[in-house]
């Protein structure tokens, strides 16, 4: 069974750094690995089209570059996508849209083995994580499932209201506040800087730290990191492939378009031809 890099770093109390991909092209995972500095890649499956072959190929690329793999799954697919992603080689799952304590228990059950003491629902599979036929049903398989890192999104009004109880569920490791969803759920859509949203984010981070969990923050710009570092956050996931591309295309396209327009000769007025009659 493969070493779980993210779990080892959390256990050692060390900081972690990831980045987001919505693309299923495995070469991008390789490029992240070649860049150095990153501990894991989050495949943000909640927003991306993909199939089961894509998950396997991403799993191979993660292993090739010794990167951890996290998958973000949406609420109607918690069990199925978590199972298939783990089977493909992902070793962490980020669950979106939690609202209740029951939801938190369901997320934990989605990644643990169905064996006494684990509280899980996963059975034995013939997938990549066990070498397809090599370690399926072995004690090593159960141990590997116990090591899967469970991260949860705190992004709904109900979740924040019952946050202490939800984050008390055994098995949760990392906690991520979702400002956009939370703003929408309390009726201030699009206002991520609203005071109520800011208070909920701080509450989420402080509650996670108080319970010995690991708050994680997503950043599009590392200049935004300082306030979170001051709060004690040590885990960040920075950048999205689609946003990086969009920003580059927009900025450089506008710049190049301006250069082209500046060098285009001004249009000359058409000559008037006097006709002979």
SULUR-V841793 format. One record per residue. RES is the residue in one small letter. PHI is phi in whole degrees, 0 to 359 (999 if undefined). OMEGA is omega in degrees with one decimal (999 if undefined). Layout:
BEGIN
res=<RES RES>
phi=<PHI PHI>
omega=<OMEGA OMEGA>
END
This chain:
BEGIN
res=<x x x x x x x x x x x x x x x x x x x x x x x x x x x x x x x x x x x x x x x x x x x x x x x x x x x x x x x x x x x x x x x x x x x x x x x x x x x x x x x x x x x x x x x x x x x x x x x x x x x x x x x x x x x x x x x x x x x x x x x x x x x x x x x x x x x x x x x x x x x x x x x x x x x x x x x x x x x x x x x x x x x x x x x x x x x x x x x x x x x x x x x x x x x x x x x x x x x x x x x x x x x x x x x x x x x x x x x x x x x x x x x x x x x x x x x x x x x x x x x x x x x x x x x x x x x x x x x x x x x x x x x x x x x x x x x x x x x x x>
phi=<999 283 300 266 298 295 300 298 292 295 297 280 73 265 290 227 221 231 217 259 231 258 283 263 288 300 300 295 298 299 294 299 298 295 291 72 78 261 264 202 243 265 274 276 294 301 245 240 282 197 230 293 295 300 299 299 292 296 300 296 294 299 293 301 257 54 253 286 233 242 239 261 240 271 300 278 237 311 290 294 290 298 300 289 292 300 297 273 122 287 237 209 230 255 264 267 70 293 230 226 298 299 299 299 297 295 294 297 297 290 239 259 288 276 214 307 94 265 69 258 236 275 261 275 229 253 229 299 297 250 69 68 230 278 245 301 78 270 302 296 294 297 296 294 294 294 271 302 279 255 244 231 271 256 212 237 306 298 293 295 295 246 299 301 291 295 282 273 293 295 118 288 248 239 226 235 276 246 294 294 295 296 302 294 289 254 87 237 310 82 253 294 267 302 306 292 290 298 295 294 295 298 300 298 294 294 293 299 297 298 268 77 265 246 291 237 236 266 227 268 219 292 295 273 284 308 300 287 300 295 280 105 286 237 234 227 234 243 77 235 305 292 288 301 295 300 296 294 299 292 296 284 294 297 296 291 298 296 296 294 291 291 263 277 303 298 295 273 296 294 289 274 262 271 283 257 245>
omega=<-174.3 175.5 179.8 -174.7 -178.3 178.5 -178.9 179.8 178.2 -179.4 -179.4 -179.9 -178.6 177.1 178.5 -179.9 177.4 173.8 -174.5 169.5 167.9 177.7 176.6 179.7 -175.1 -179.8 177.6 174.7 178.0 179.4 175.2 178.3 179.5 179.8 -176.2 172.6 -174.4 179.6 -178.0 174.9 171.9 170.3 -173.3 -172.2 179.6 -175.4 -168.4 171.9 179.9 174.1 -175.4 176.3 177.6 180.0 178.2 -178.7 174.5 177.7 178.2 -179.7 177.3 179.0 -179.1 -176.6 179.2 177.1 169.2 178.5 175.2 175.0 176.2 -175.4 -179.1 -163.6 -177.1 -175.8 -176.2 -172.5 -175.3 -176.5 177.1 -179.7 -176.6 178.8 177.1 178.5 179.6 178.0 174.7 -176.1 175.5 179.6 175.3 -176.1 -179.8 165.4 174.7 177.4 -171.1 174.1 177.8 176.2 -179.3 177.6 180.0 178.9 178.6 -179.0 -176.8 -177.5 -178.8 179.8 176.2 -179.3 -177.3 177.7 -178.1 179.4 -175.7 -179.9 -176.6 174.4 -178.2 179.4 174.9 -175.1 -174.4 -174.8 179.5 -177.0 179.1 -178.3 -168.5 -171.5 179.9 177.6 -178.2 173.6 178.9 178.6 179.0 179.6 179.6 177.6 176.4 -178.5 -180.0 -178.6 -179.0 177.2 -178.9 174.4 171.2 -170.7 179.2 -179.4 -177.3 -179.2 179.9 -179.3 -179.2 -170.9 -177.1 -179.5 -178.5 -178.7 173.9 -179.6 -177.6 177.4 178.0 -179.1 -174.1 -175.7 -177.3 176.0 178.3 -173.5 -177.3 179.1 -179.1 178.2 179.8 -176.0 178.3 173.2 175.7 -175.4 177.3 -176.6 -177.4 179.6 178.7 -179.0 179.9 177.3 178.8 179.2 179.9 177.9 179.0 178.3 -179.3 -178.6 -177.9 179.2 178.1 -179.6 -180.0 -178.2 178.5 177.6 -174.0 175.3 178.8 -178.2 173.8 -179.7 170.6 -178.2 -175.8 175.3 -179.3 -170.6 -169.5 -179.1 -179.6 176.0 178.9 178.8 179.4 178.2 -180.0 -174.0 -175.6 171.5 -168.9 172.0 174.4 -178.6 -176.8 178.9 177.7 179.8 -178.8 -178.0 178.8 -179.8 -178.4 -175.6 -176.7 175.7 177.9 -180.0 -179.0 178.5 178.2 178.0 179.8 -179.2 179.6 -177.3 179.4 179.6 177.7 -179.0 179.2 178.5 -178.9 178.2 178.6 179.1 179.6 -178.2 176.9 -177.5 999>
END
